[in-house]
Amino acid sequence: MILISKILFFTSHHGFYTVILLFLFFGLLSYITRKAWFLIPIIPLAILNGFGGQFLNAWFLNKYGVESTAIITSDVETNSTLNEMYIHDYEAIVKKQDGKYISTFFSTTSASIYPIENAIRIPRTEVPFPVKYIPRYEKNIVILYNQSEEGKAVERYSKLAPVNAARIKYEADKTNKEFVTEYISALEDYTASYDDEQYKAKLKELRQELEHLK
């Protein structure tokens, strides 16, 4: 597991050098065997690593790693961009199983984040956040963003979006059964995940209103 973690750390953090190694390995293999078709996998593997190296690393660490915490100690904006956003270089410290810390690094483009999605979310500096790693190679981490305080806040905000949308419709026309029903449904979904007395009280009130509208 440690060797796999080291390989995935290298390939996800050093894409350019990974391509060079692919050319050297398959080029040498082609030269020794006198078979040119060994050169074919170079480009596809380089492309796959460039687009999915950190995703494979995130999946591996989440499945086989152990949980711990990390803290970002440095966040430096670079001159390079990705999707018109500046790429950041990060330094962090990771808590080992013995309670001591080890330094690591990653960037916007190399960070491994779980769950895997088409978004790059990095926790704030100085705030501990959950990670996973393979013991004895703690520098290769996957950020468990949804378990961090920021991730929980983002998830809660996203679950409130349909509640707020339904509330606006309801407040525009409180006699509309469809709007009342939609508001109730949105509140039921929200309170199923969050024990919020204010929203539970509103849900009870709306159910009573719906009874009177029937």
FIKOLZA-1660 file (N, C-alpha, C; in steps of 0.1 Angstrom, whole numbers, plus 5000, padded with zeros to 4 digits):
% residues 214
   i   px   py   pz ch aa at
   1 5008 4988 5000  A  M  N
   1 5000 5000 5000  A  M CA
   1 5009 5013 5000  A  M  C
   2 5020 5012 5008  A  I  N
   2 5028 5024 5008  A  I CA
   2 5034 5027 4995  A  I  C
   3 5039 5016 4988  A  L  N
   3 5045 5018 4974  A  L CA
   3 5034 5024 4965  A  L  C
   4 5022 5019 4965  A  I  N
   4 5012 5024 4956  A  I CA
   4 5009 5039 4959  A  I  C
   5 5009 5042 4972  A  S  N
   5 5006 5056 4976  A  S CA
   5 5018 5065 4971  A  S  C
   6 5030 5060 4972  A  K  N
   6 5041 5068 4967  A  K CA
   6 5040 5071 4952  A  K  C
   7 5037 5060 4945  A  I  N
   7 5035 5061 4930  A  I CA
   7 5024 5071 4927  A  I  C
   8 5013 5070 4933  A  L  N
   8 5002 5079 4930  A  L CA
   8 5005 5093 4934  A  L  C
   9 5012 5095 4945  A  F  N
   9 5016 5109 4949  A  F CA
   9 5025 5115 4938  A  F  C
  10 5034 5107 4933  A  F  N
  10 5043 5112 4923  A  F CA
  10 5036 5115 4910  A  F  C
  11 5028 5106 4906  A  T  N
  11 5021 5108 4893  A  T CA
  11 5011 5119 4894  A  T  C
  12 5004 5121 4905  A  S  N
  12 4994 5132 4906  A  S CA
  12 5000 5146 4909  A  S  C
  13 5012 5146 4915  A  H  N
  13 5019 5159 4918  A  H CA
  13 5030 5163 4908  A  H  C
  14 5034 5153 4900  A  H  N
  14 5045 5156 4891  A  H CA
  14 5041 5151 4877  A  H  C
  15 5031 5157 4871  A  G  N
  15 5026 5152 4858  A  G CA
  15 5037 5153 4847  A  G  C
  16 5045 5164 4846  A  F  N
  16 5055 5165 4836  A  F CA
  16 5065 5154 4837  A  F  C
  17 5070 5151 4849  A  Y  N
  17 5081 5141 4851  A  Y CA
  17 5075 5127 4848  A  Y  C
  18 5062 5126 4851  A  T  N
  18 5055 5113 4848  A  T CA
  18 5055 5110 4833  A  T  C
  19 5052 5120 4825  A  V  N
  19 5052 5118 4811  A  V CA
  19 5066 5115 4806  A  V  C
  20 5077 5121 4811  A  I  N
  20 5090 5118 4808  A  I CA
  20 5093 5103 4811  A  I  C
  21 5089 5099 4823  A  L  N
  21 5092 5085 4827  A  L CA
  21 5084 5075 4818  A  L  C
  22 5072 5079 4814  A  L  N
  22 5065 5070 4805  A  L CA
  22 5072 5069 4791  A  L  C
  23 5077 5080 4786  A  F  N
  23 5085 5079 4774  A  F CA
  23 5097 5070 4775  A  F  C
  24 5104 5072 4786  A  L  N
  24 5116 5064 4789  A  L CA
  24 5113 5049 4790  A  L  C
  25 5103 5046 4798  A  F  N
  25 5100 5032 4801  A  F CA
  25 5095 5025 4788  A  F  C
  26 5085 5031 4782  A  F  N
  26 5080 5024 4770  A  F CA
  26 5089 5025 4758  A  F  C
  27 5097 5035 4757  A  G  N
  27 5107 5036 4747  A  G CA
  27 5118 5026 4748  A  G  C
  28 5122 5023 4761  A  L  N
  28 5132 5013 4763  A  L CA
  28 5126 4999 4761  A  L  C
  29 5114 4997 4765  A  L  N
  29 5107 4984 4762  A  L CA
  29 5106 4982 4748  A  L  C
  30 5103 4992 4740  A  S  N
  30 5101 4991 4725  A  S CA
  30 5115 4987 4719  A  S  C
  31 5125 4994 4724  A  Y  N
  31 5139 4992 4719  A  Y CA
  31 5144 4978 4722  A  Y  C
  32 5141 4973 4734  A  I  N
  32 5146 4960 4738  A  I CA
  32 5139 4949 4730  A  I  C
  33 5126 4950 4729  A  T  N
  33 5118 4940 4723  A  T CA
  33 5117 4941 4708  A  T  C
  34 5121 4953 4703  A  R  N
  34 5120 4956 4688  A  R CA
  34 5106 4956 4683  A  R  C
  35 5097 4960 4692  A  K  N
  35 5083 4961 4689  A  K CA
  35 5078 4976 4691  A  K  C
  36 5075 4982 4680  A  A  N
  36 5071 4996 4680  A  A CA
  36 5058 4999 4687  A  A  C
  37 5049 4989 4688  A  W  N
  37 5036 4991 4694  A  W CA
  37 5036 4994 4709  A  W  C
  38 5048 4991 4715  A  F  N
  38 5049 4995 4729  A  F CA
  38 5049 5010 4731  A  F  C
  39 5051 5018 4720  A  L  N
  39 5050 5032 4721  A  L CA
  39 5036 5037 4722  A  L  C
  40 5026 5029 4718  A  I  N
  40 5013 5034 4716  A  I CA
  40 5007 5038 4730  A  I  C
  41 5009 5032 4741  A  P  N
  41 5002 5036 4754  A  P CA
  41 5007 5049 4759  A  P  C
  42 5018 5054 4755  A  I  N
  42 5024 5066 4761  A  I CA
  42 5015 5078 4761  A  I  C
  43 5009 5082 4750  A  I  N
  43 5001 5094 4750  A  I CA
  43 4988 5092 4757  A  I  C
  44 4980 5080 4755  A  P  N
  44 4968 5078 4763  A  P CA
  44 4970 5078 4778  A  P  C
  45 4981 5072 4783  A  L  N
  45 4984 5072 4797  A  L CA
  45 4988 5085 4802  A  L  C
  46 4995 5093 4794  A  A  N
  46 4998 5107 4798  A  A CA
  46 4986 5115 4800  A  A  C
  47 4977 5114 4790  A  I  N
  47 4964 5122 4791  A  I CA
  47 4956 5117 4803  A  I  C
  48 4955 5104 4805  A  L  N
  48 4947 5099 4816  A  L CA
  48 4952 5104 4829  A  L  C
  49 4965 5104 4831  A  N  N
  49 4971 5109 4843  A  N CA
  49 4969 5124 4845  A  N  C
  50 4970 5131 4834  A  G  N
  50 4968 5146 4835  A  G CA
  50 4954 5149 4839  A  G  C
  51 4944 5142 4834  A  F  N
  51 4930 5145 4838  A  F CA
  51 4925 5138 4850  A  F  C
  52 4931 5126 4853  A  G  N
  52 4925 5118 4864  A  G CA
  52 4934 5113 4874  A  G  C
  53 4947 5118 4874  A  G  N
  53 4956 5113 4884  A  G CA
  53 4952 5115 4898  A  G  C
  54 4948 5128 4901  A  Q  N
  54 4944 5131 4915  A  Q CA
  54 4931 5124 4919  A  Q  C
  55 4922 5121 4909  A  F  N
  55 4910 5114 4912  A  F CA
  55 4912 5099 4916  A  F  C
  56 4922 5093 4909  A  L  N
  56 4926 5079 4912  A  L CA
  56 4932 5079 4926  A  L  C
  57 4940 5089 4929  A  N  N
  57 4947 5090 4942  A  N CA
  57 4936 5092 4953  A  N  C
  58 4927 5101 4950  A  A  N
  58 4916 5103 4960  A  A CA
  58 4908 5090 4963  A  A  C
  59 4905 5083 4953  A  W  N
  59 4897 5071 4955  A  W CA
  59 4905 5061 4963  A  W  C
  60 4918 5059 4959  A  F  N
  60 4926 5049 4966  A  F CA
  60 4928 5053 4981  A  F  C
  61 4931 5065 4984  A  L  N
  61 4933 5069 4998  A  L CA
  61 4920 5069 5006  A  L  C
  62 4909 5072 5000  A  N  N
  62 4896 5071 5007  A  N CA
  62 4893 5057 5011  A  N  C
  63 4896 5048 5001  A  K  N
  63 4892 5034 5003  A  K CA
  63 4902 5027 5013  A  K  C
  64 4914 5029 5012  A  Y  N
  64 4924 5022 5020  A  Y CA
  64 4931 5030 5031  A  Y  C
  65 4929 5043 5032  A  G  N
  65 4936 5051 5041  A  G CA
  65 4930 5051 5055  A  G  C
  66 4937 5057 5064  A  V  N
  66 4931 5059 5078  A  V CA
  66 4929 5074 5080  A  V  C
  67 4919 5077 5088  A  E  N
  67 4915 5091 5090  A  E CA
  67 4925 5098 5100  A  E  C
  68 4927 5111 5097  A  S  N
  68 4935 5120 5106  A  S CA
  68 4931 5134 5103  A  S  C
  69 4939 5144 5107  A  T  N
  69 4936 5158 5104  A  T CA
  69 4949 5164 5098  A  T  C
  70 4947 5175 5091  A  A  N
  70 4958 5183 5085  A  A CA
  70 4954 5198 5087  A  A  C
  71 4964 5206 5086  A  I  N
  71 4963 5221 5086  A  I CA
  71 4971 5227 5075  A  I  C
  72 4964 5236 5067  A  I  N
  72 4972 5243 5057  A  I CA
  72 4979 5254 5063  A  I  C
  73 4992 5255 5061  A  T  N
  73 5000 5265 5067  A  T CA
  73 5004 5277 5057  A  T  C
  74 5003 5274 5044  A  S  N
  74 5006 5284 5035  A  S CA
  74 4998 5283 5022  A  S  C
  75 4993 5294 5017  A  D  N
  75 4985 5295 5005  A  D CA
  75 4990 5306 4996  A  D  C
  76 4997 5302 4985  A  V  N
  76 5004 5312 4977  A  V CA
  76 4997 5312 4963  A  V  C
  77 4993 5323 4958  A  E  N
  77 4987 5324 4945  A  E CA
  77 4998 5325 4934  A  E  C
  78 4997 5316 4924  A  T  N
  78 5007 5316 4914  A  T CA
  78 5002 5325 4902  A  T  C
  79 5011 5325 4891  A  N  N
  79 5007 5333 4879  A  N CA
  79 5000 5324 4869  A  N  C
  80 5000 5311 4872  A  S  N
  80 4993 5301 4863  A  S CA
  80 4978 5301 4866  A  S  C
  81 4970 5298 4855  A  T  N
  81 4956 5298 4857  A  T CA
  81 4949 5285 4853  A  T  C
  82 4938 5282 4858  A  L  N
  82 4930 5270 4854  A  L CA
  82 4915 5274 4854  A  L  C
  83 4909 5273 4842  A  N  N
  83 4895 5278 4840  A  N CA
  83 4894 5293 4845  A  N  C
  84 4904 5301 4841  A  E  N
  84 4904 5315 4843  A  E CA
  84 4905 5318 4858  A  E  C
  85 4909 5309 4866  A  M  N
  85 4912 5311 4880  A  M CA
  85 4926 5308 4883  A  M  C
  86 4932 5316 4892  A  Y  N
  86 4946 5315 4895  A  Y CA
  86 4949 5302 4903  A  Y  C
  87 4959 5294 4899  A  I  N
  87 4963 5282 4907  A  I CA
  87 4970 5286 4919  A  I  C
  88 4967 5279 4930  A  H  N
  88 4974 5282 4943  A  H CA
  88 4983 5270 4947  A  H  C
  89 4994 5273 4953  A  D  N
  89 5003 5263 4959  A  D CA
  89 5001 5263 4974  A  D  C
  90 5000 5251 4979  A  Y  N
  90 4997 5250 4994  A  Y CA
  90 5008 5242 5001  A  Y  C
  91 5011 5246 5013  A  E  N
  91 5019 5238 5022  A  E CA
  91 5010 5234 5034  A  E  C
  92 5012 5222 5039  A  A  N
  92 5003 5218 5050  A  A CA
  92 5011 5209 5060  A  A  C
  93 5006 5207 5071  A  I  N
  93 5011 5197 5081  A  I CA
  93 5001 5186 5084  A  I  C
  94 5005 5174 5085  A  V  N
  94 4995 5163 5086  A  V CA
  94 4998 5156 5099  A  V  C
  95 4988 5153 5107  A  K  N
  95 4990 5146 5120  A  K CA
  95 4991 5131 5118  A  K  C
  96 5002 5126 5122  A  K  N
  96 5005 5111 5121  A  K CA
  96 4998 5104 5132  A  K  C
  97 4998 5091 5132  A  Q  N
  97 4991 5083 5142  A  Q CA
  97 4997 5084 5156  A  Q  C
  98 5010 5088 5156  A  D  N
  98 5016 5090 5169  A  D CA
  98 5014 5104 5175  A  D  C
  99 5007 5112 5168  A  G  N
  99 5004 5125 5173  A  G CA
  99 5013 5136 5168  A  G  C
 100 5024 5132 5162  A  K  N
 100 5034 5141 5156  A  K CA
 100 5029 5146 5142  A  K  C
 101 5035 5156 5137  A  Y  N
 101 5031 5162 5124  A  Y CA
 101 5043 5160 5114  A  Y  C
 102 5038 5159 5101  A  I  N
 102 5048 5158 5090  A  I CA
 102 5043 5169 5079  A  I  C
 103 5053 5175 5072  A  S  N
 103 5049 5185 5062  A  S CA
 103 5046 5178 5049  A  S  C
 104 5037 5185 5041  A  T  N
 104 5034 5180 5028  A  T CA
 104 5031 5192 5019  A  T  C
 105 5027 5190 5007  A  F  N
 105 5024 5201 4998  A  F CA
 105 5015 5196 4987  A  F  C
 106 5007 5205 4981  A  F  N
 106 4999 5202 4969  A  F CA
 106 4995 5215 4963  A  F  C
 107 4988 5215 4952  A  S  N
 107 4984 5227 4945  A  S CA
 107 4969 5225 4941  A  S  C
 108 4964 5236 4936  A  T  N
 108 4950 5235 4931  A  T CA
 108 4948 5223 4921  A  T  C
 109 4958 5221 4913  A  T  N
 109 4956 5211 4902  A  T CA
 109 4960 5197 4907  A  T  C
 110 4967 5195 4918  A  S  N
 110 4972 5182 4922  A  S CA
 110 4965 5177 4935  A  S  C
 111 4957 5186 4941  A  A  N
 111 4950 5182 4954  A  A CA
 111 4941 5170 4952  A  A  C
 112 4941 5160 4960  A  S  N
 112 4932 5149 4960  A  S CA
 112 4920 5152 4970  A  S  C
 113 4908 5152 4965  A  I  N
 113 4897 5156 4973  A  I CA
 113 4886 5146 4971  A  I  C
 114 4880 5142 4983  A  Y  N
 114 4869 5132 4982  A  Y CA
 114 4857 5138 4990  A  Y  C
 115 4844 5137 4985  A  P  N
 115 4840 5129 4973  A  P CA
 115 4845 5135 4960  A  P  C
 116 4847 5126 4950  A  I  N
 116 4852 5130 4937  A  I CA
 116 4841 5138 4929  A  I  C
 117 4844 5150 4925  A  E  N
 117 4834 5158 4918  A  E CA
 117 4841 5168 4909  A  E  C
 118 4834 5175 4901  A  N  N
 118 4840 5185 4892  A  N CA
 118 4840 5198 4899  A  N  C
 119 4847 5198 4910  A  A  N
 119 4849 5211 4918  A  A CA
 119 4862 5209 4926  A  A  C
 120 4869 5220 4928  A  I  N
 120 4881 5220 4936  A  I CA
 120 4879 5229 4948  A  I  C
 121 4877 5222 4960  A  R  N
 121 4874 5230 4972  A  R CA
 121 4885 5227 4982  A  R  C
 122 4892 5237 4986  A  I  N
 122 4903 5236 4995  A  I CA
 122 4900 5243 5008  A  I  C
 123 4902 5237 5020  A  P  N
 123 4899 5243 5033  A  P CA
 123 4908 5255 5035  A  P  C
 124 4903 5264 5044  A  R  N
 124 4911 5276 5048  A  R CA
 124 4924 5273 5055  A  R  C
 125 4933 5282 5055  A  T  N
 125 4945 5280 5063  A  T CA
 125 4942 5281 5078  A  T  C
 126 4951 5274 5085  A  E  N
 126 4951 5274 5100  A  E CA
 126 4939 5267 5106  A  E  C
 127 4930 5262 5098  A  V  N
 127 4918 5254 5104  A  V CA
 127 4920 5239 5101  A  V  C
 128 4920 5231 5112  A  P  N
 128 4922 5217 5110  A  P CA
 128 4910 5211 5102  A  P  C
 129 4913 5201 5093  A  F  N
 129 4903 5195 5085  A  F CA
 129 4906 5180 5083  A  F  C
 130 4896 5172 5081  A  P  N
 130 4899 5157 5081  A  P CA
 130 4905 5153 5068  A  P  C
 131 4914 5143 5069  A  V  N
 131 4921 5137 5057  A  V CA
 131 4922 5122 5059  A  V  C
 132 4927 5115 5049  A  K  N
 132 4931 5101 5050  A  K CA
 132 4944 5100 5043  A  K  C
 133 4952 5090 5048  A  Y  N
 133 4965 5087 5043  A  Y CA
 133 4968 5072 5046  A  Y  C
 134 4978 5067 5039  A  I  N
 134 4984 5054 5042  A  I CA
 134 4994 5056 5053  A  I  C
 135 4993 5049 5064  A  P  N
 135 5003 5050 5075  A  P CA
 135 5017 5048 5069  A  P  C
 136 5027 5056 5074  A  R  N
 136 5041 5055 5070  A  R CA
 136 5044 5063 5057  A  R  C
 137 5033 5068 5051  A  Y  N
 137 5035 5078 5040  A  Y CA
 137 5024 5088 5041  A  Y  C
 138 5025 5096 5052  A  E  N
 138 5015 5105 5055  A  E CA
 138 5014 5118 5046  A  E  C
 139 5025 5120 5038  A  K  N
 139 5025 5132 5030  A  K CA
 139 5015 5131 5018  A  K  C
 140 5011 5119 5015  A  N  N
 140 5001 5118 5004  A  N CA
 140 4987 5117 5011  A  N  C
 141 4979 5128 5010  A  I  N
 141 4966 5129 5017  A  I CA
 141 4955 5131 5007  A  I  C
 142 4943 5127 5011  A  V  N
 142 4931 5130 5004  A  V CA
 142 4923 5139 5014  A  V  C
 143 4918 5150 5009  A  I  N
 143 4910 5159 5017  A  I CA
 143 4896 5155 5017  A  I  C
 144 4890 5152 5029  A  L  N
 144 4876 5148 5031  A  L CA
 144 4868 5161 5033  A  L  C
 145 4866 5168 5022  A  Y  N
 145 4860 5181 5023  A  Y CA
 145 4846 5181 5029  A  Y  C
 146 4838 5172 5025  A  N  N
 146 4824 5172 5031  A  N CA
 146 4823 5170 5046  A  N  C
 147 4834 5165 5051  A  Q  N
 147 4835 5162 5066  A  Q CA
 147 4841 5174 5073  A  Q  C
 148 4846 5184 5066  A  S  N
 148 4852 5196 5072  A  S CA
 148 4841 5205 5076  A  S  C
 149 4844 5215 5084  A  E  N
 149 4834 5225 5089  A  E CA
 149 4829 5233 5077  A  E  C
 150 4838 5236 5068  A  E  N
 150 4834 5244 5056  A  E CA
 150 4825 5235 5047  A  E  C
 151 4829 5223 5045  A  G  N
 151 4821 5214 5037  A  G CA
 151 4807 5212 5042  A  G  C
 152 4806 5210 5056  A  K  N
 152 4793 5209 5062  A  K CA
 152 4784 5221 5060  A  K  C
 153 4791 5233 5061  A  A  N
 153 4784 5246 5059  A  A CA
 153 4779 5247 5044  A  A  C
 154 4787 5243 5035  A  V  N
 154 4784 5244 5021  A  V CA
 154 4772 5234 5018  A  V  C
 155 4773 5222 5024  A  E  N
 155 4762 5212 5021  A  E CA
 155 4749 5217 5027  A  E  C
 156 4750 5223 5039  A  R  N
 156 4737 5228 5046  A  R CA
 156 4731 5239 5038  A  R  C
 157 4740 5248 5032  A  Y  N
 157 4735 5259 5024  A  Y CA
 157 4728 5254 5012  A  Y  C
 158 4734 5243 5006  A  S  N
 158 4728 5238 4993  A  S CA
 158 4714 5232 4996  A  S  C
 159 4713 5226 5008  A  K  N
 159 4700 5220 5012  A  K CA
 159 4690 5230 5015  A  K  C
 160 4694 5242 5019  A  L  N
 160 4685 5253 5022  A  L CA
 160 4680 5260 5009  A  L  C
 161 4687 5258 4998  A  A  N
 161 4683 5265 4986  A  A CA
 161 4669 5262 4981  A  A  C
 162 4665 5249 4981  A  P  N
 162 4651 5246 4977  A  P CA
 162 4641 5251 4987  A  P  C
 163 4645 5251 5000  A  V  N
 163 4636 5257 5011  A  V CA
 163 4633 5271 5008  A  V  C
 164 4644 5279 5005  A  N  N
 164 4642 5293 5003  A  N CA
 164 4634 5296 4990  A  N  C
 165 4636 5288 4980  A  A  N
 165 4629 5289 4967  A  A CA
 165 4614 5287 4970  A  A  C
 166 4611 5276 4977  A  A  N
 166 4597 5273 4981  A  A CA
 166 4591 5284 4989  A  A  C
 167 4598 5289 4999  A  R  N
 167 4593 5300 5008  A  R CA
 167 4589 5312 5000  A  R  C
 168 4597 5316 4990  A  I  N
 168 4594 5328 4982  A  I CA
 168 4581 5326 4975  A  I  C
 169 4579 5314 4969  A  K  N
 169 4566 5312 4962  A  K CA
 169 4554 5312 4972  A  K  C
 170 4556 5306 4983  A  Y  N
 170 4546 5306 4993  A  Y CA
 170 4542 5320 4998  A  Y  C
 171 4552 5328 5001  A  E  N
 171 4550 5342 5006  A  E CA
 171 4543 5350 4995  A  E  C
 172 4545 5347 4982  A  A  N
 172 4538 5354 4972  A  A CA
 172 4523 5351 4971  A  A  C
 173 4520 5339 4974  A  D  N
 173 4506 5334 4974  A  D CA
 173 4504 5323 4984  A  D  C
 174 4500 5326 4996  A  K  N
 174 4498 5317 5007  A  K CA
 174 4486 5308 5005  A  K  C
 175 4477 5312 4996  A  T  N
 175 4465 5304 4993  A  T CA
 175 4467 5293 4982  A  T  C
 176 4478 5293 4976  A  N  N
 176 4481 5283 4966  A  N CA
 176 4486 5270 4972  A  N  C
 177 4477 5260 4970  A  K  N
 177 4480 5247 4976  A  K CA
 177 4493 5241 4971  A  K  C
 178 4496 5243 4958  A  E  N
 178 4508 5237 4952  A  E CA
 178 4520 5243 4959  A  E  C
 179 4520 5257 4961  A  F  N
 179 4531 5263 4968  A  F CA
 179 4533 5259 4982  A  F  C
 180 4522 5257 4989  A  V  N
 180 4522 5252 5003  A  V CA
 180 4528 5238 5003  A  V  C
 181 4523 5230 4995  A  T  N
 181 4528 5216 4994  A  T CA
 181 4543 5215 4991  A  T  C
 182 4547 5223 4981  A  E  N
 182 4561 5224 4978  A  E CA
 182 4570 5228 4989  A  E  C
 183 4565 5238 4997  A  Y  N
 183 4572 5243 5008  A  Y CA
 183 4573 5233 5019  A  Y  C
 184 4562 5225 5021  A  I  N
 184 4562 5215 5031  A  I CA
 184 4572 5204 5027  A  I  C
 185 4572 5200 5015  A  S  N
 185 4581 5190 5010  A  S CA
 185 4596 5194 5011  A  S  C
 186 4599 5206 5008  A  A  N
 186 4613 5211 5010  A  A CA
 186 4617 5211 5024  A  A  C
 187 4608 5215 5033  A  L  N
 187 4611 5215 5048  A  L CA
 187 4613 5201 5053  A  L  C
 188 4605 5192 5048  A  E  N
 188 4606 5178 5053  A  E CA
 188 4620 5172 5049  A  E  C
 189 4624 5175 5037  A  D  N
 189 4637 5171 5032  A  D CA
 189 4648 5177 5041  A  D  C
 190 4647 5190 5044  A  Y  N
 190 4657 5197 5052  A  Y CA
 190 4658 5192 5066  A  Y  C
 191 4646 5191 5073  A  T  N
 191 4646 5187 5087  A  T CA
 191 4649 5172 5088  A  T  C
 192 4648 5164 5078  A  A  N
 192 4653 5150 5078  A  A CA
 192 4668 5149 5081  A  A  C
 193 4675 5159 5076  A  S  N
 193 4690 5160 5077  A  S CA
 193 4694 5168 5089  A  S  C
 194 4687 5179 5092  A  Y  N
 194 4691 5188 5103  A  Y CA
 194 4680 5190 5113  A  Y  C
 195 4683 5189 5125  A  D  N
 195 4674 5190 5136  A  D CA
 195 4673 5205 5140  A  D  C
 196 4665 5212 5133  A  D  N
 196 4663 5227 5135  A  D CA
 196 4649 5229 5139  A  D  C
 197 4647 5234 5152  A  E  N
 197 4634 5236 5158  A  E CA
 197 4626 5247 5150  A  E  C
 198 4633 5257 5145  A  Q  N
 198 4626 5268 5138  A  Q CA
 198 4619 5262 5126  A  Q  C
 199 4626 5254 5118  A  Y  N
 199 4621 5249 5106  A  Y CA
 199 4610 5238 5109  A  Y  C
 200 4612 5231 5119  A  K  N
 200 4602 5221 5123  A  K CA
 200 4589 5227 5127  A  K  C
 201 4590 5239 5134  A  A  N
 201 4578 5246 5138  A  A CA
 201 4571 5251 5126  A  A  C
 202 4579 5256 5116  A  K  N
 202 4573 5262 5104  A  K CA
 202 4566 5250 5096  A  K  C
 203 4572 5239 5096  A  L  N
 203 4566 5227 5089  A  L CA
 203 4553 5223 5096  A  L  C
 204 4552 5223 5109  A  K  N
 204 4540 5220 5116  A  K CA
 204 4529 5230 5112  A  K  C
 205 4533 5243 5112  A  E  N
 205 4523 5254 5109  A  E CA
 205 4518 5252 5095  A  E  C
 206 4527 5249 5085  A  L  N
 206 4523 5247 5071  A  L CA
 206 4513 5236 5069  A  L  C
 207 4516 5225 5077  A  R  N
 207 4507 5213 5076  A  R CA
 207 4493 5217 5080  A  R  C
 208 4492 5225 5091  A  Q  N
 208 4479 5229 5096  A  Q CA
 208 4472 5238 5085  A  Q  C
 209 4480 5247 5079  A  E  N
 209 4474 5256 5069  A  E CA
 209 4469 5248 5057  A  E  C
 210 4476 5238 5053  A  L  N
 210 4472 5229 5042  A  L CA
 210 4459 5222 5045  A  L  C
 211 4457 5218 5057  A  E  N
 211 4444 5212 5061  A  E CA
 211 4433 5221 5059  A  E  C
 212 4435 5234 5063  A  H  N
 212 4424 5244 5061  A  H CA
 212 4421 5247 5047  A  H  C
 213 4431 5246 5038  A  L  N
 213 4430 5249 5024  A  L CA
 213 4422 5238 5016  A  L  C
 214 4422 5226 5022  A  K  N
 214 4415 5215 5015  A  K CA
 214 4400 5216 5016  A  K  C
% end
